[in-house]
């Protein structure tokens, strides 16, 4: 592993956070930081942050990394190597025409989500507030594109060979409702029949009757099909299980201790890793800890990964709650209302607590696509949705990044509402496998 020196007049924990991710994780380079300019005098090459020095790749310093706390800022947009940028500088005398380090920090720390904002109906940060959405860049993994361009810059300017990373696809699933008709109890079944009668929905009545008589498979039960799919294309997925103790308007799964749900959980464990899908109101009364403990008892596994139900993610409260409950990996970094890259990357990173200005042990794994977002929010057909996904996948392939998708068992079952999605998903998996083999 090659090593490189970074000169900066001042050091900070924010600078370390950025360099750890950019140089060590993404470029596989060792680095050291010096604030003594004399240490660079005899170096054949180095990175100079904030000053234009001989034999260096110089990067302007817009001072975000030397601050503490959160201050409302308006990063200036620009362009570098045909890639949109943030924190662009007017005087283009540096090697890079923008503060790459501040731009990465701004996106990965989710700096703008600490500003005051009006939450959406689920008490979430609105995607429409983000600078990536406002600039029309949400569907691009900009931070990953910057990393790829910077790798080439190091090679061309300094002869440094930074090892390229390879594309990785990780399929993940949220188990919100394991079944549509089965195992719901007499009261819920009777209520469902009554609602269907009032709507005159003969198809729904017939389907429910056939399923309950065991003459037809439950339309949400895609578990065996998914196991076969993963085995055929050699994928090890992640499942996030809703383990709420009581049913609410937003938590509709059957109880995790119901025999049928216990069977589902134990079968998932045999195939893959599972995580907690905290209930809608999990931040109240220590509910998350109780749900996690119950899922551990049923699954026989120590649970350390999570994804928020309805992507209810609020900075910094949600992540602090997860850490307090023994969660070390979270997969909620995406929007429930929009497709795309919430943090500008498909790759994982450590969570930086901006209020405390510290790097935490919580690892963040971003997703870029969720089926319910494409179907309900964007109103896309299966064909349109997978075209969007294929375009994002192409960008991630080019940058050697990770692609994480979120699907639900019900969208890949046999429900007429999701017609075409199951077939499109299998075709997409085939394509990802072929591309990975070429790489």
N, C-alpha and C positions, 0 to 999 in steps of 0.2 A: 504494500500500500504506500503510494507516494505521499509526501508531506509538503505543505505549503505554509508560508508565513503570512499573517495578516497584520498590517500596520493600521492602528487606530489611535488617535491622540488620547482617547479615553476608552475605557473598557466598561462593560455593563453586563448584567445578567440577561438583558434582552439581546445583546449582540451574541452572547454565547448560545442562546436559544436558537437564533437564526443560523449561526455557523455550524452548530451541531447537526441541524436538519439538512442544510444545504451541502456542506462539505463532507461530513462524516456519513450521513445516512444516504443521501441521494447521489453523491459523487464518489463516495468511498475513498476520501482523502483524509489523512491526518492533518492537523493544523496546529499552529501556535499563534498567540496574539502578542504583539509587542507595541508598547507606547513610546519606545525609544527609537527615534528616527535613525540614530547611528547604527542600530542593529540591522538596518536594511542596506547600508552603504555598499556592501560587497556581495549582496545576493544577486544571482543571475536573473531572478524573477520573484515577484511577490504580489500580494493584493494590497493596494493602498486605499483605505477608506477615509474619504474626506479631504485628501490632498492628492495633487498630481505630482508624482515622483518618478524619477528615471527607473527603467526596468520593471515597471509595475503595470498591472491592470488596475486602473483607477476608477473608483466608484464614488459618486457624490454622496454627501451625508446631509440629509434633511432633518437630522437631530431627533427623530422619533425614538431612537434606541437609547438616547441619553436622558430621556424624560422619565418621570415616575407618575403613576396614576394615569388617568384618562383625560384628554383635552380634545375638544371638538376641533377636528382638522378637515381640510378639504384637499385630498391628494390630487395634484395636477396630472391629468392624463397625458400620455405621449405614445411614441412608437419606437420600437427597437427591433431591427431585423424582421420587420413586418408583423411584429407581435405587439398588441396593445400593452401599455405599461401604466403604472401609477408612480407618483413621486418623481415625475419628470422634471428636469432642470432646464432653464432657459439658455444658459451658457453651456454650449456643447463642446467643452474642452476635455472632458473626461473620456475614458475608454467606453464607459457605458453612459448613455444619456439620461439615466434615471437611477434613483437610489434603490437598487435591487434588494438590499437588506431590509430597509424600512417597508418596502412593498410586500415582501414575504411575511414580515412580522405583522403588518396590518391585516393581512388576510388570514393567517393561521391563528392569530390570537383572537380573531373576531372582534377587533377593536371597536368597530362601529356598533356592535350589539350592546355595548355598555353606555351608549348615548341614551337620553330619554326618548321613549317612543310610545306610540299608541298600539297596544297589542291587538292581535286579531281575535276572532271569536273563541279560539282555544288558548288564549293568553300567551301567544307565541310572538316572537320577533317576525315582522312581516318581511317576506323576501323582497317585496317592492321597495323597501327602504334601503336595500343594500346597493353599494356602488356598482357591483358587477351586474345587477339587474338594470339599474338606471343607464348604464353604458351599453347594454345589450351583449354582455360578455359572460353571462351566467352559464351558458352551455360549453364554455371553454375552460379547460384546466390551466389557467394562465400561469400559476406558479410553476407547474410542471413544464410548461413551454419555456419559461424563463430559465429553468434549470438546464434543459436540453441545449438552449442557445448558449448558456454560460459554459457548459462543458466544451462546446466547439470553440468558444473564445479562448479557453485555457489551452486547448490543443494548438490552436493557430498562433496565439501570441507567446506562449511560454513553453510549448512542447510537452505540456503535462498530459499524461494519459489518465483520464478519469474514467474508471470502469463504468460501462453503460449498464443500466438496470433493464430487466426484462418485464414485459407485460404479464400481469397476473389477473385472472378473473376469479372472484369469490362470490358465488351465489348465496344469498341469505334469504330467510323467510320469517315472517311474523305469523304466529299462530294465534290470531285474535278469536276466531270462531272455527273450531275444529270440525263442527258439523252444522248443516243447515236445518235438518229435521230431527235427527236422532238424539236421544239422551237429553231431551230438554225438560222432561217432567210433564205431568198431566196438565198443569195450569198453563204453561207456556204453549203447549201443543194446542190446547183448546182455544187459547187466545189467537194463535196463528190461523187456525181454521176460521174463526169468527172474522178476522180482518180480511181474509181471502174471500169469504162469502159476501161481505159488505162491498168489496171491490168487484165482485163478479169474476174473480180470477179462477176460472175453471182449471186451467193448466196447473196452477200452484196447488190447488186442492188435490188433483189427480196425482201429481208428483209426490206430494207429501204422503198420501195414502199408500202409494206403491213402495216408497222407501220404508215406511213404518211396518209394512207387511213383509219386508225383506225381499221384495220382488224386483227392487231397483236399488242401485247403490246411491248413497247420499251424494248429492252434487258437489259438496265441499270436500269430500274425502279423496284427496289426490296423493295421499302419503305413499302408498305402494308404488304408484306410477313415478313419483319423484325419486324414490329409492332406486328403481330400475334405471331411471334417466341418469342419475349421478354415477351409478356403477358403470353404465355403458360408456360415458364420456370421461370417467375418472375424475370426478369432482368431489371434494369433501366440503359440504355446505355447513352453514350455521343456521340454527333455528332459535328463535326468540319466542318464549312461551308466556302468554298472559296468564298469571296465576292469582287473579284477584279472588278475595274471599266472598265478595258479594257482587251481585249483578247490578249494574247501573245502565243509564242510557248509552254509555260509551264503553262499558265492559260487559260483553255479552257471551263470553266463553262459558262452558260448563265448568263446574268447580274442579280444581286440580286433583281433589281426592275422590272424584267420581271414578268408579272402576274403568269406564271407557276412556276417560282422560288420562288416567294412570297408564293404561295400555299404550296410548298415543305417545306419552312422554317416554316410557321405557323403550319403545321402538325407535324413537328419535335418537335416544342416547346410544343405542347399538350402532347407529349409522354415522353419527356426527357429534360435534360439540353443541351444547345448548346454552342459552343464556336467558336471563330474566327480561320480560317485556313488562315493565312496571305499569300498574293500572293507572287509569286516568287521574285518580286522586291520590296517587301513591306518596305525594309529598306531605300528606296529612297524617298526623298521629302515629308516625313510625310505621306506616303501612308497608313501605318498601322492604324494610328489614324482615317483617313477618312473611311477606310474599316470597322473598328470597329463601328464607329458612324452610318454608313449606316445599318449594320447588326442589331444594337440595334433598329433603327427606324423601320425596317421591322419586326423584331421578337417581339418587345415590351418588350424585356428583357435587363437588364444590363449585358453586356458581360465582364466576368472577367477570362475566361479560354481560352487557345489557344493551337494549335499544328502547328508547322512550316510546310508549304508546301514543299515537297521534303526533309523534315527534315533538312532544312538549318539552322543549329545551330552552332554558332561560339561564343566561350568564349572570353571575357565576353560581347561582344557587343550586341548579340541577347537578352540576359536576361535583360540587362540594358534598351534596347529599350522597352521590354515588360513592365517592371516596370514603365517606363515613360508614358506608355499608359494605365495604370490602370489594367494591367493583374496581377493577384495574384496566378494563378495556370497554370503551363505549362506541356504539355504531349508530349514533343518532345525528351525526353531522351531515345534515341535508335538510331540505325543506319539505314539509308536508303539502305545500300548496304549489310548488314550482319544481320542475326538473332542473338539474344542473349541479354545479359545484359550489356549495355554500362557502367553503374556505379556499376555493380556487385550486384545489388539488384532489387527486384521487388517492394520494398516498397518506399513510398514517403519520401522526406527529404527537408529541407530548402536549398535554393541555397546559397552557400558560395562564395562570391566574393573574389577570391584570390588576385587580384591586390590591392584591398582596405583592405584586411584582415578583412572582416566583414560578419556577418550573415544577410541575407536580408529577407524581408517579402515574397519573391517569393517561392512558394511551387512547387517542382519538382515531377512529377509522371512518372516513367519509364515504357516503354513498352518493350516487349521482342520478339514480332512477328508482322510482317506486311505482308499481302498477296502479295503485289507487289514485295517485296524483295524476298520472297520465289519463286514466279513465274518467275519473270524476271531476277533477279540477281543470285539466287541459281539454277534456272532451275528445280525446283522440281515439280513433279506431285501433284495432290491434296492429294493422299494417302501418298506420301513421306513427304509433308509439314505438314500434321496433325500428322504424326508420330513424327516429330521433336517437334511440339508444345506439344504433349502429354508427351514427355520426360521432357520438361521444366516445364510443369504443375505438373508433379510428384514431381520434386525437390521443387517446390514452396509449394505444399501440405505438404511436410515433414517439411518445415521450418515455416509453418504458415504464409506465405507471400501473397502478392497481385499479381495477374496476370492481366496485361492489354494487350489486343490485338488490332491491328489496321487492320480493313477491309474497303473496299470501296463498295459502293452500286453496282458498276458494276461487281465486282468479285462474288457477290451473286445474280446476276440476271440470265438471260437466255442466255447470250452470249456464243456462241460455244467455244470461246477462253478459257472460264473458266468452261468448262464441268467438273462436278463432285465436284466442290468446294461448291456449295450450299448444296448438300446432306451431304457432309463431315462436313460442319460447323454445321448443325442441329444435327448431331450425336454427335459432340464434345460438344455442349451445353447440350445435354441430359446427357452425361457422367459427366460433371462438376456438374450438379445438383444432380446426384446420389451420387457423392463423398461428396458434401457439406452436404447432408442429413445424411451420415454416421458420418461425423465429428460432 
